[in-house]
Amino acid sequence: ADEVALVRRQMTRLSQQLDEVASELDQSQRKLQQSTSQHAATKLELEESRARIATLESELRKQASATSGAHQSMEQEAEARARSERQVEALRAQNAGMQSQLQAL
């Protein structure tokens, strides 16, 4: 009878230990699922951030290209304006020379 009681106590203790281990396993599995979900969400956020960065980089390159084109266009306009001003000055000088000749006549 004592041996039976001893075995029952041991079985009860082992059953409690088994329940504790099963509970710990359940908690670990829930934590793992949460971690996996968080990892997936973080990975998705990272991919979205990378896509936004790529879009912004593309827009920046387009703006830089447009700015470069506008800068070149401004330089060309400035050169054309300088040529026009030189032509106007040359025509004024030529006109002044012709007026002098007319007055001499």
PyMOL CGO cylinders between C-alpha atoms (Angstrom):
from pymol import cmd
from pymol.cgo import CYLINDER

trace = [
    CYLINDER, 0.00, 0.00, 0.00, 2.87, 2.36, 0.77, 0.3, 1, 1, 1, 1, 1, 1,
    CYLINDER, 2.87, 2.36, 0.77, 4.45, 1.60, -2.57, 0.3, 1, 1, 1, 1, 1, 1,
    CYLINDER, 4.45, 1.60, -2.57, 1.19, 2.33, -4.35, 0.3, 1, 1, 1, 1, 1, 1,
    CYLINDER, 1.19, 2.33, -4.35, 0.87, 5.66, -2.52, 0.3, 1, 1, 1, 1, 1, 1,
    CYLINDER, 0.87, 5.66, -2.52, 4.50, 6.49, -3.38, 0.3, 1, 1, 1, 1, 1, 1,
    CYLINDER, 4.50, 6.49, -3.38, 3.93, 5.67, -7.07, 0.3, 1, 1, 1, 1, 1, 1,
    CYLINDER, 3.93, 5.67, -7.07, 0.74, 7.76, -7.09, 0.3, 1, 1, 1, 1, 1, 1,
    CYLINDER, 0.74, 7.76, -7.09, 2.57, 10.74, -5.58, 0.3, 1, 1, 1, 1, 1, 1,
    CYLINDER, 2.57, 10.74, -5.58, 5.35, 10.36, -8.14, 0.3, 1, 1, 1, 1, 1, 1,
    CYLINDER, 5.35, 10.36, -8.14, 2.80, 10.11, -10.94, 0.3, 1, 1, 1, 1, 1, 1,
    CYLINDER, 2.80, 10.11, -10.94, 1.01, 13.21, -9.63, 0.3, 1, 1, 1, 1, 1, 1,
    CYLINDER, 1.01, 13.21, -9.63, 4.34, 15.10, -9.46, 0.3, 1, 1, 1, 1, 1, 1,
    CYLINDER, 4.34, 15.10, -9.46, 5.29, 13.94, -12.97, 0.3, 1, 1, 1, 1, 1, 1,
    CYLINDER, 5.29, 13.94, -12.97, 1.85, 14.92, -14.25, 0.3, 1, 1, 1, 1, 1, 1,
    CYLINDER, 1.85, 14.92, -14.25, 2.26, 18.42, -12.74, 0.3, 1, 1, 1, 1, 1, 1,
    CYLINDER, 2.26, 18.42, -12.74, 5.72, 18.73, -14.26, 0.3, 1, 1, 1, 1, 1, 1,
    CYLINDER, 5.72, 18.73, -14.26, 4.34, 17.59, -17.61, 0.3, 1, 1, 1, 1, 1, 1,
    CYLINDER, 4.34, 17.59, -17.61, 1.57, 20.23, -17.36, 0.3, 1, 1, 1, 1, 1, 1,
    CYLINDER, 1.57, 20.23, -17.36, 4.17, 22.91, -16.55, 0.3, 1, 1, 1, 1, 1, 1,
    CYLINDER, 4.17, 22.91, -16.55, 6.33, 21.88, -19.49, 0.3, 1, 1, 1, 1, 1, 1,
    CYLINDER, 6.33, 21.88, -19.49, 3.27, 21.83, -21.79, 0.3, 1, 1, 1, 1, 1, 1,
    CYLINDER, 3.27, 21.83, -21.79, 2.31, 25.32, -20.56, 0.3, 1, 1, 1, 1, 1, 1,
    CYLINDER, 2.31, 25.32, -20.56, 5.86, 26.59, -21.15, 0.3, 1, 1, 1, 1, 1, 1,
    CYLINDER, 5.86, 26.59, -21.15, 5.81, 25.04, -24.62, 0.3, 1, 1, 1, 1, 1, 1,
    CYLINDER, 5.81, 25.04, -24.62, 2.50, 26.79, -25.42, 0.3, 1, 1, 1, 1, 1, 1,
    CYLINDER, 2.50, 26.79, -25.42, 3.91, 30.12, -24.24, 0.3, 1, 1, 1, 1, 1, 1,
    CYLINDER, 3.91, 30.12, -24.24, 7.04, 29.60, -26.32, 0.3, 1, 1, 1, 1, 1, 1,
    CYLINDER, 7.04, 29.60, -26.32, 4.97, 28.77, -29.38, 0.3, 1, 1, 1, 1, 1, 1,
    CYLINDER, 4.97, 28.77, -29.38, 2.83, 31.91, -28.90, 0.3, 1, 1, 1, 1, 1, 1,
    CYLINDER, 2.83, 31.91, -28.90, 5.97, 34.04, -28.52, 0.3, 1, 1, 1, 1, 1, 1,
    CYLINDER, 5.97, 34.04, -28.52, 7.43, 32.44, -31.63, 0.3, 1, 1, 1, 1, 1, 1,
    CYLINDER, 7.43, 32.44, -31.63, 4.24, 33.19, -33.59, 0.3, 1, 1, 1, 1, 1, 1,
    CYLINDER, 4.24, 33.19, -33.59, 4.27, 36.80, -32.36, 0.3, 1, 1, 1, 1, 1, 1,
    CYLINDER, 4.27, 36.80, -32.36, 7.94, 37.14, -33.28, 0.3, 1, 1, 1, 1, 1, 1,
    CYLINDER, 7.94, 37.14, -33.28, 7.29, 35.63, -36.70, 0.3, 1, 1, 1, 1, 1, 1,
    CYLINDER, 7.29, 35.63, -36.70, 4.38, 38.02, -37.27, 0.3, 1, 1, 1, 1, 1, 1,
    CYLINDER, 4.38, 38.02, -37.27, 6.44, 40.99, -36.12, 0.3, 1, 1, 1, 1, 1, 1,
    CYLINDER, 6.44, 40.99, -36.12, 9.31, 39.89, -38.35, 0.3, 1, 1, 1, 1, 1, 1,
    CYLINDER, 9.31, 39.89, -38.35, 6.98, 39.62, -41.34, 0.3, 1, 1, 1, 1, 1, 1,
    CYLINDER, 6.98, 39.62, -41.34, 5.50, 43.05, -40.60, 0.3, 1, 1, 1, 1, 1, 1,
    CYLINDER, 5.50, 43.05, -40.60, 8.95, 44.56, -40.20, 0.3, 1, 1, 1, 1, 1, 1,
    CYLINDER, 8.95, 44.56, -40.20, 10.11, 42.92, -43.42, 0.3, 1, 1, 1, 1, 1, 1,
    CYLINDER, 10.11, 42.92, -43.42, 7.07, 44.32, -45.25, 0.3, 1, 1, 1, 1, 1, 1,
    CYLINDER, 7.07, 44.32, -45.25, 7.74, 47.80, -43.83, 0.3, 1, 1, 1, 1, 1, 1,
    CYLINDER, 7.74, 47.80, -43.83, 11.36, 47.50, -44.93, 0.3, 1, 1, 1, 1, 1, 1,
    CYLINDER, 11.36, 47.50, -44.93, 10.33, 46.52, -48.46, 0.3, 1, 1, 1, 1, 1, 1,
    CYLINDER, 10.33, 46.52, -48.46, 7.87, 49.44, -48.58, 0.3, 1, 1, 1, 1, 1, 1,
    CYLINDER, 7.87, 49.44, -48.58, 10.59, 51.81, -47.37, 0.3, 1, 1, 1, 1, 1, 1,
    CYLINDER, 10.59, 51.81, -47.37, 12.97, 50.52, -50.03, 0.3, 1, 1, 1, 1, 1, 1,
    CYLINDER, 12.97, 50.52, -50.03, 10.30, 51.07, -52.69, 0.3, 1, 1, 1, 1, 1, 1,
    CYLINDER, 10.30, 51.07, -52.69, 9.70, 54.64, -51.44, 0.3, 1, 1, 1, 1, 1, 1,
    CYLINDER, 9.70, 54.64, -51.44, 13.44, 55.30, -51.45, 0.3, 1, 1, 1, 1, 1, 1,
    CYLINDER, 13.44, 55.30, -51.45, 13.74, 53.99, -55.02, 0.3, 1, 1, 1, 1, 1, 1,
    CYLINDER, 13.74, 53.99, -55.02, 10.82, 56.22, -56.09, 0.3, 1, 1, 1, 1, 1, 1,
    CYLINDER, 10.82, 56.22, -56.09, 12.34, 59.27, -54.40, 0.3, 1, 1, 1, 1, 1, 1,
    CYLINDER, 12.34, 59.27, -54.40, 15.74, 58.55, -55.95, 0.3, 1, 1, 1, 1, 1, 1,
    CYLINDER, 15.74, 58.55, -55.95, 14.13, 58.29, -59.38, 0.3, 1, 1, 1, 1, 1, 1,
    CYLINDER, 14.13, 58.29, -59.38, 12.29, 61.58, -58.87, 0.3, 1, 1, 1, 1, 1, 1,
    CYLINDER, 12.29, 61.58, -58.87, 15.50, 63.21, -57.65, 0.3, 1, 1, 1, 1, 1, 1,
    CYLINDER, 15.50, 63.21, -57.65, 17.37, 62.00, -60.77, 0.3, 1, 1, 1, 1, 1, 1,
    CYLINDER, 17.37, 62.00, -60.77, 14.58, 63.38, -62.98, 0.3, 1, 1, 1, 1, 1, 1,
    CYLINDER, 14.58, 63.38, -62.98, 14.71, 66.74, -61.18, 0.3, 1, 1, 1, 1, 1, 1,
    CYLINDER, 14.71, 66.74, -61.18, 18.51, 66.82, -61.42, 0.3, 1, 1, 1, 1, 1, 1,
    CYLINDER, 18.51, 66.82, -61.42, 18.27, 66.08, -65.13, 0.3, 1, 1, 1, 1, 1, 1,
    CYLINDER, 18.27, 66.08, -65.13, 15.64, 68.78, -65.61, 0.3, 1, 1, 1, 1, 1, 1,
    CYLINDER, 15.64, 68.78, -65.61, 17.69, 71.25, -63.58, 0.3, 1, 1, 1, 1, 1, 1,
    CYLINDER, 17.69, 71.25, -63.58, 20.75, 70.41, -65.65, 0.3, 1, 1, 1, 1, 1, 1,
    CYLINDER, 20.75, 70.41, -65.65, 18.75, 70.94, -68.84, 0.3, 1, 1, 1, 1, 1, 1,
    CYLINDER, 18.75, 70.94, -68.84, 17.36, 74.21, -67.51, 0.3, 1, 1, 1, 1, 1, 1,
    CYLINDER, 17.36, 74.21, -67.51, 20.86, 75.32, -66.53, 0.3, 1, 1, 1, 1, 1, 1,
    CYLINDER, 20.86, 75.32, -66.53, 22.15, 74.52, -70.02, 0.3, 1, 1, 1, 1, 1, 1,
    CYLINDER, 22.15, 74.52, -70.02, 19.18, 76.34, -71.51, 0.3, 1, 1, 1, 1, 1, 1,
    CYLINDER, 19.18, 76.34, -71.51, 19.88, 79.37, -69.31, 0.3, 1, 1, 1, 1, 1, 1,
    CYLINDER, 19.88, 79.37, -69.31, 23.52, 79.34, -70.41, 0.3, 1, 1, 1, 1, 1, 1,
    CYLINDER, 23.52, 79.34, -70.41, 22.45, 79.15, -74.06, 0.3, 1, 1, 1, 1, 1, 1,
    CYLINDER, 22.45, 79.15, -74.06, 20.01, 82.03, -73.53, 0.3, 1, 1, 1, 1, 1, 1,
    CYLINDER, 20.01, 82.03, -73.53, 22.74, 84.09, -71.87, 0.3, 1, 1, 1, 1, 1, 1,
    CYLINDER, 22.74, 84.09, -71.87, 25.10, 83.40, -74.77, 0.3, 1, 1, 1, 1, 1, 1,
    CYLINDER, 25.10, 83.40, -74.77, 22.39, 84.33, -77.29, 0.3, 1, 1, 1, 1, 1, 1,
    CYLINDER, 22.39, 84.33, -77.29, 21.64, 87.52, -75.35, 0.3, 1, 1, 1, 1, 1, 1,
    CYLINDER, 21.64, 87.52, -75.35, 25.35, 88.42, -75.28, 0.3, 1, 1, 1, 1, 1, 1,
    CYLINDER, 25.35, 88.42, -75.28, 25.59, 87.82, -79.05, 0.3, 1, 1, 1, 1, 1, 1,
    CYLINDER, 25.59, 87.82, -79.05, 22.52, 90.00, -79.62, 0.3, 1, 1, 1, 1, 1, 1,
    CYLINDER, 22.52, 90.00, -79.62, 23.96, 92.76, -77.45, 0.3, 1, 1, 1, 1, 1, 1,
    CYLINDER, 23.96, 92.76, -77.45, 27.24, 92.61, -79.39, 0.3, 1, 1, 1, 1, 1, 1,
    CYLINDER, 27.24, 92.61, -79.39, 25.32, 92.80, -82.68, 0.3, 1, 1, 1, 1, 1, 1,
    CYLINDER, 25.32, 92.80, -82.68, 23.31, 95.79, -81.39, 0.3, 1, 1, 1, 1, 1, 1,
    CYLINDER, 23.31, 95.79, -81.39, 26.52, 97.55, -80.37, 0.3, 1, 1, 1, 1, 1, 1,
    CYLINDER, 26.52, 97.55, -80.37, 28.07, 96.79, -83.76, 0.3, 1, 1, 1, 1, 1, 1,
    CYLINDER, 28.07, 96.79, -83.76, 24.97, 98.14, -85.54, 0.3, 1, 1, 1, 1, 1, 1,
    CYLINDER, 24.97, 98.14, -85.54, 25.02, 101.28, -83.36, 0.3, 1, 1, 1, 1, 1, 1,
    CYLINDER, 25.02, 101.28, -83.36, 28.67, 101.83, -84.18, 0.3, 1, 1, 1, 1, 1, 1,
    CYLINDER, 28.67, 101.83, -84.18, 27.94, 101.28, -87.85, 0.3, 1, 1, 1, 1, 1, 1,
    CYLINDER, 27.94, 101.28, -87.85, 24.96, 103.68, -87.64, 0.3, 1, 1, 1, 1, 1, 1,
    CYLINDER, 24.96, 103.68, -87.64, 27.09, 106.30, -85.90, 0.3, 1, 1, 1, 1, 1, 1,
    CYLINDER, 27.09, 106.30, -85.90, 29.71, 105.92, -88.62, 0.3, 1, 1, 1, 1, 1, 1,
    CYLINDER, 29.71, 105.92, -88.62, 27.08, 106.33, -91.33, 0.3, 1, 1, 1, 1, 1, 1,
    CYLINDER, 27.08, 106.33, -91.33, 25.66, 109.45, -89.63, 0.3, 1, 1, 1, 1, 1, 1,
    CYLINDER, 25.66, 109.45, -89.63, 29.14, 110.94, -89.52, 0.3, 1, 1, 1, 1, 1, 1,
    CYLINDER, 29.14, 110.94, -89.52, 29.54, 110.28, -93.22, 0.3, 1, 1, 1, 1, 1, 1,
    CYLINDER, 29.54, 110.28, -93.22, 26.14, 111.86, -93.94, 0.3, 1, 1, 1, 1, 1, 1,
    CYLINDER, 26.14, 111.86, -93.94, 27.01, 114.94, -91.95, 0.3, 1, 1, 1, 1, 1, 1,
    CYLINDER, 27.01, 114.94, -91.95, 30.30, 115.18, -93.80, 0.3, 1, 1, 1, 1, 1, 1,
    CYLINDER, 30.30, 115.18, -93.80, 28.42, 115.21, -97.08, 0.3, 1, 1, 1, 1, 1, 1,
]
cmd.load_cgo(trace, "trace")
